[in-house]
Amino acid sequence: MPSDDVAPSASIRKPVSLWKNRDYMILWSGQSVSTLGSGVSQLAYPLLALALTHSPAQAGLVGAMFGLPFVLFSLPAGAYVDRWDRKRVMMICDGIRALNAGSIPVAAALGVLGMGQLYGTSLVEGTCFVFFNVAETAALPRVVEKSQIPAASSQNQASQAAGALISPPLGGLIFQSLGRTVPFLLDSVSYAVSVASLFLIRTQFQLDRTAPRRSLSTEIMEGLRWLWGQPLIRYMGLLTGGLNFVTSGTFLIILIIAKHQGASPSLIGVMFAIGAVGGLLGAMVAPSIQKRFGFTQVIVTTVWIQALSIPLFAVAPNVVILGVLGGISFAVSPIYNAVQFSYRMAIIPDALQGRVNSAMRLAIFGTMPVGSVLAGVLIQGFGAVTSVLVFGGVIVTLATITSLNPQVRSARPNEEVYAS
């Protein structure tokens, strides 16, 4: 990769340990708090929708509203993030999200909370997430050294897994004991913490831009052309989008299965926490697996593990088994994500990070609203068991295609990519 794609300091400065990297630790800590808050409200959204309407389809539509901005705004978000100050974008987005989440308990207190409010807040949340996530992803190689991206990615996955372990039972308990809208108040506070942490970071989140600014469409096409010229990265976007399609659908399916088994909101939270234990364990071993095994081995194996575990939800007899099965799937997700994320981040030039990653996110997250809506419709029309089998068939197909894909099978070794 050309030398001007990397910060000049990266080649002459001895890498500082992530734990001693002040700005990375502030970023990581702030986002860990935000992740915990988001996890609390993530469970509360479908529970609140079901409480208001008793309709799985309506609950699925709320989830779809969160995913819709990925389809609408991912590509322009990437171009704007490569133009704008990335840190400022992140601070503005989380400021808006703090007010947005806080509007739900305010509306409830005024007696005007309804499904229109949930649809709107979910849409705003998803829109801000698109811009924030593209900016955060593009900024990571500026906050840590290129050689440390895999370790930083694994640490981020670990904090997300820890949040997934704590937030579901906490969210379920708060929803049941303190009030249906209190989880959103906590989420609002967590976004305020994120804004404060970003304010303290000194590192510039992008290199100086010297190229003349062109039309938005021209800049978007530049990112798309680069991505189209990378068959492996392009396929990984499509594969991850397929996996997220299945994940967004199975989240609602598992929740409905648990409710049909008589589980309370608190017990449903515990069920997801059991699954999150697997995610935490997976995040802990991800760095070792990434060093010991090649890209191809990790990607093919993790996809097949998910493909074989998800259909078993259809025969799970209780919430404990549901949680354990979820734990198997969650355990391989951080391993898969750490490997594919750090692999592509090491390849994408800094000036294209926003645009390429936004195109990737269109493929990765643009499938989620479809998965949420389809799950709700299938559950309401055919039942949860049939819905599991449909989504299970999709992921088995993805695993088979991945095993045969020539780009995945011939991918360059990790160490060669990170050293280039």
C-alpha positions in Angstrom: 0.0 0.0 0.0 1.4 3.5 -0.8 3.2 5.1 2.1 1.0 8.2 2.0 -2.0 6.1 3.0 -0.6 5.8 6.5 0.1 8.5 9.0 3.7 9.6 8.8 4.2 9.0 12.5 3.1 5.4 12.2 6.4 4.4 10.6 8.7 6.3 13.1 6.9 6.1 16.4 7.2 3.0 18.6 3.7 1.7 19.2 2.4 2.5 22.7 0.5 -0.2 24.5 -3.3 0.1 24.1 -3.7 0.3 27.8 -1.2 3.2 27.9 -2.7 5.0 24.9 -4.6 7.8 26.6 -6.9 8.7 23.7 -7.8 5.2 22.8 -8.6 4.3 26.4 -10.9 7.4 26.6 -12.6 6.4 23.4 -12.9 2.8 24.4 -14.2 3.7 27.9 -16.8 6.2 26.6 -18.1 3.7 24.0 -18.2 0.9 26.6 -20.6 3.0 28.7 -22.6 3.9 25.6 -22.8 0.2 24.6 -24.2 -0.7 28.0 -26.9 2.0 27.7 -27.8 1.0 24.2 -28.0 -2.7 25.2 -30.5 -1.8 28.0 -32.8 0.1 25.5 -32.3 -2.5 22.8 -34.2 -5.1 24.8 -36.8 -2.4 25.9 -37.8 -1.4 22.4 -39.4 -4.7 21.3 -40.8 -5.3 24.9 -42.4 -1.9 24.9 -43.8 -2.3 21.4 -45.3 -5.7 22.3 -46.7 -4.2 25.5 -48.4 -1.4 23.5 -49.7 -3.5 20.6 -49.3 -7.3 21.4 -48.1 -7.6 17.7 -44.8 -9.3 16.7 -45.1 -7.6 13.3 -45.2 -4.1 15.0 -42.2 -5.0 17.1 -40.4 -6.1 14.0 -41.2 -2.9 12.3 -39.7 -0.9 15.2 -36.5 -2.8 14.6 -36.7 -2.2 10.9 -37.0 1.6 11.4 -33.6 1.4 13.1 -32.0 -0.4 10.2 -33.7 1.7 7.4 -31.1 4.6 7.6 -28.4 2.1 6.6 -30.1 1.8 3.3 -30.9 5.5 2.9 -27.8 7.2 4.3 -24.8 4.9 4.3 -23.2 6.0 1.1 -23.6 9.8 1.6 -22.6 9.4 5.2 -19.2 8.0 4.2 -18.5 10.8 1.7 -19.4 13.4 4.3 -17.4 11.7 7.0 -14.3 11.9 4.8 -15.0 15.6 4.3 -16.0 16.6 7.9 -14.3 16.6 11.2 -14.9 13.0 12.3 -14.8 13.7 16.1 -17.3 16.5 15.7 -19.6 14.2 13.8 -19.5 11.7 16.6 -20.2 14.3 19.3 -23.2 15.7 17.4 -24.6 12.3 16.7 -24.4 11.2 20.3 -25.8 14.5 21.5 -28.8 14.0 19.3 -29.2 10.4 20.5 -29.1 11.5 24.1 -32.1 13.8 23.5 -33.8 11.2 21.3 -33.7 8.4 23.9 -34.7 10.9 26.6 -37.9 11.9 24.7 -39.5 8.5 25.4 -39.8 8.8 29.2 -40.8 12.4 28.7 -43.6 11.4 26.3 -44.7 8.7 28.7 -44.8 11.2 31.6 -47.0 13.5 29.5 -49.3 10.6 28.6 -48.7 10.9 24.8 -46.4 7.9 24.2 -47.5 5.7 21.3 -46.1 3.6 18.4 -45.5 6.7 16.3 -43.0 7.8 19.0 -41.2 4.5 18.9 -41.0 4.4 15.1 -39.6 8.0 15.1 -37.0 7.5 17.9 -35.9 4.2 16.4 -35.4 6.0 13.0 -33.5 8.9 14.5 -31.4 6.4 16.6 -30.5 4.5 13.4 -29.7 7.6 11.4 -27.3 8.9 14.0 -25.8 5.5 14.4 -25.0 5.4 10.7 -23.0 8.6 10.8 -21.4 7.9 14.2 -20.4 4.3 13.3 -18.8 5.3 9.9 -16.9 8.1 11.6 -15.7 5.9 14.5 -14.6 3.1 12.2 -12.7 5.6 10.0 -11.1 7.2 13.0 -9.7 4.0 14.7 -6.5 3.8 12.5 -5.7 7.4 13.6 -6.1 6.6 17.3 -4.0 3.4 17.3 -1.1 2.1 15.2 -1.9 0.0 12.1 -0.3 -3.0 13.7 -2.6 -2.6 16.8 -5.9 -2.6 14.9 -6.5 -6.4 15.5 -5.9 -6.0 19.2 -8.0 -2.8 19.4 -10.8 -4.5 17.4 -10.7 -7.5 19.8 -10.8 -5.2 22.8 -13.8 -3.4 21.4 -15.5 -6.7 20.8 -14.8 -7.7 24.4 -16.4 -4.5 25.7 -19.4 -5.1 23.5 -19.7 -8.7 24.8 -19.4 -7.5 28.4 -22.1 -4.9 27.7 -24.3 -7.7 26.1 -23.8 -9.7 29.3 -24.8 -7.0 31.7 -27.4 -5.0 29.8 -30.1 -7.6 29.0 -30.8 -8.7 32.6 -30.4 -5.1 33.7 -32.7 -3.9 31.0 -35.3 -6.6 31.7 -35.2 -6.0 35.5 -35.5 -2.2 35.0 -38.3 -2.6 32.5 -40.2 -4.9 34.8 -39.5 -3.2 38.2 -38.8 0.5 37.6 -40.9 1.2 34.6 -41.1 0.6 30.9 -39.4 3.8 29.8 -36.6 4.0 32.4 -34.2 2.0 30.2 -34.4 4.8 27.7 -33.5 7.3 30.3 -30.4 5.4 31.2 -29.5 5.1 27.5 -29.8 8.9 27.3 -27.3 9.3 30.1 -24.9 6.9 28.5 -24.9 9.0 25.3 -24.1 12.1 27.3 -21.1 10.2 28.8 -19.9 9.4 25.3 -20.0 13.0 24.2 -18.0 14.0 27.3 -15.4 11.4 26.6 -15.0 12.4 23.0 -14.5 16.0 24.1 -11.4 14.9 26.1 -9.6 13.2 23.2 -6.7 15.1 21.7 -5.9 13.0 18.6 -7.1 14.3 15.2 -9.4 11.7 13.7 -8.3 12.2 10.1 -5.3 13.3 8.1 -5.2 16.7 6.6 -7.2 16.8 3.4 -5.2 18.4 0.5 -7.2 17.1 -2.5 -9.7 19.5 -4.0 -13.3 18.8 -3.0 -15.4 17.3 -5.7 -19.1 16.6 -6.1 -20.7 14.2 -3.6 -21.5 11.7 -6.2 -18.0 11.7 -7.6 -16.5 11.0 -4.1 -19.1 8.3 -3.4 -18.2 6.6 -6.7 -14.5 6.7 -5.9 -15.2 4.7 -2.7 -17.4 2.2 -4.6 -14.8 1.7 -7.4 -12.1 1.0 -4.8 -14.4 -1.6 -3.1 -15.4 -3.1 -6.4 -11.8 -3.7 -7.2 -11.3 -5.7 -4.0 -13.3 -9.0 -4.5 -12.5 -10.4 -1.1 -13.6 -7.3 0.8 -16.7 -7.0 -1.4 -17.7 -10.6 -0.7 -17.1 -10.1 3.1 -19.5 -7.2 3.0 -22.2 -9.4 1.4 -21.5 -12.3 3.7 -21.7 -10.1 6.8 -24.9 -8.5 5.5 -26.4 -12.0 5.2 -25.3 -12.9 8.7 -26.8 -9.7 10.1 -30.1 -10.4 8.2 -30.3 -13.7 10.1 -29.2 -12.2 13.4 -31.8 -9.3 13.2 -34.5 -11.8 12.6 -33.5 -14.4 15.2 -33.3 -11.8 18.0 -37.0 -11.2 17.7 -37.8 -14.9 17.2 -35.9 -15.9 20.3 -37.7 -13.3 22.3 -41.1 -14.5 21.1 -40.2 -18.1 21.8 -39.3 -17.2 25.3 -42.5 -15.3 25.8 -44.5 -18.2 24.6 -42.7 -20.3 27.2 -44.0 -18.0 29.9 -40.8 -16.0 30.5 -41.0 -12.6 32.2 -39.0 -9.6 30.9 -36.4 -10.2 33.7 -36.0 -13.9 32.7 -35.7 -12.9 29.0 -33.0 -10.5 30.0 -31.2 -13.4 31.9 -31.6 -15.6 28.8 -29.8 -13.0 26.6 -27.2 -12.6 29.3 -26.5 -16.4 29.2 -25.9 -16.0 25.5 -23.7 -13.0 26.1 -21.4 -15.1 28.2 -20.4 -16.9 25.0 -19.8 -13.5 23.3 -17.5 -12.5 26.2 -15.5 -15.7 26.0 -15.3 -15.4 22.2 -13.9 -11.9 22.5 -11.4 -13.0 25.1 -9.9 -15.7 22.8 -10.3 -13.7 19.6 -6.7 -12.2 19.6 -5.1 -15.7 20.1 -7.2 -17.3 17.4 -6.4 -14.4 15.1 -2.7 -15.0 15.6 -2.8 -18.7 15.4 -5.2 -19.3 12.5 -5.5 -17.8 9.0 -8.2 -15.6 7.7 -9.8 -18.5 5.7 -9.9 -20.9 8.6 -11.5 -18.4 11.0 -14.1 -17.1 8.6 -15.3 -20.5 7.3 -15.3 -22.2 10.7 -17.2 -19.4 12.5 -19.9 -19.2 9.8 -20.5 -22.9 9.9 -20.7 -22.9 13.7 -23.5 -20.3 13.5 -25.2 -22.2 10.7 -25.3 -25.4 12.7 -26.5 -23.7 16.0 -29.3 -21.4 14.8 -31.7 -24.1 13.6 -31.6 -25.7 17.0 -33.6 -22.8 18.4 -36.7 -24.5 17.0 -36.4 -27.4 19.4 -35.1 -25.6 22.5 -37.4 -26.6 25.4 -36.7 -23.6 27.8 -35.0 -20.3 28.2 -31.8 -21.8 29.6 -31.3 -23.9 26.5 -32.2 -20.9 24.3 -29.5 -18.9 26.1 -26.9 -21.6 25.7 -27.6 -21.9 22.0 -27.4 -18.1 21.7 -24.1 -18.3 23.6 -22.7 -20.6 20.9 -23.6 -18.2 18.2 -22.5 -15.2 20.2 -19.1 -16.8 21.0 -18.0 -17.0 17.3 -19.4 -13.5 16.4 -16.6 -11.5 18.0 -14.0 -13.8 16.5 -15.5 -13.4 13.0 -15.9 -9.7 13.4 -12.4 -9.0 14.8 -10.8 -10.9 11.9 -12.8 -9.5 9.0 -12.9 -5.9 10.4 -9.2 -5.6 11.1 -8.3 -7.3 7.8 -10.2 -4.7 5.8 -9.2 -1.7 8.0 -5.5 -2.5 7.3 -6.1 -2.4 3.5 -8.4 0.7 3.1 -6.5 4.0 2.5 -7.2 6.7 5.1 -8.7 9.1 2.6 -11.2 6.5 1.6 -12.0 5.0 5.0 -15.3 6.8 5.4 -16.6 6.1 1.9 -15.5 2.5 1.7 -16.7 1.6 5.1 -20.0 3.3 4.4 -20.4 1.2 1.3 -19.5 -1.9 3.4 -22.1 -0.8 6.0 -24.8 -0.5 3.4 -24.2 -4.2 2.6 -23.6 -5.2 6.2 -26.5 -3.4 7.9 -28.8 -2.7 5.1 -30.2 -6.2 5.4 -31.3 -5.8 9.0 -34.6 -4.0 8.5 -35.6 -6.7 6.0 -34.7 -9.4 8.5 -36.6 -7.7 11.3 -39.8 -7.2 9.2 -39.6 -10.7 7.8 -39.2 -12.2 11.2 -42.3 -10.4 12.5 -44.4 -11.3 9.5 -43.3 -15.0 9.7 -43.9 -15.3 13.4 -47.4 -13.7 13.1 -48.4 -15.8 10.1 -46.6 -19.1 10.6 -45.2 -19.3 14.1 -41.7 -19.0 15.6 -40.6 -22.6 14.7 -41.2 -22.1 11.0 -39.4 -18.7 11.2 -36.3 -20.3 12.8 -36.2 -22.9 10.0 -36.4 -20.2 7.3 -33.6 -18.2 8.8 -31.6 -21.3 9.5 -31.8 -22.3 5.8 -30.5 -18.9 4.8 -27.4 -19.2 7.1 -26.6 -22.7 6.0 -26.7 -21.5 2.4 -24.3 -18.7 3.3 -21.9 -21.1 5.0 -21.9 -23.4 1.9 -21.2 -20.6 -0.5 -18.4 -19.2 1.8 -16.7 -22.6 2.0 -16.5 -22.7 -1.9 -15.7 -19.0 -2.5 -12.3 -18.7 -4.2 -11.5 -15.3 -2.7 -12.0 -16.5 0.8 -10.0 -19.7 0.2 -7.0 -17.8 -1.3 -7.0 -14.9 1.1 -3.5 -13.4 2.0 -2.1 -14.3 5.4 -3.0 -11.9 8.2 0.6 -11.0 9.0 1.2 -10.1 5.4 -1.7 -7.7 5.3 -0.9 -5.9 8.5 2.8 -5.5 7.5 2.1 -4.0 4.1 
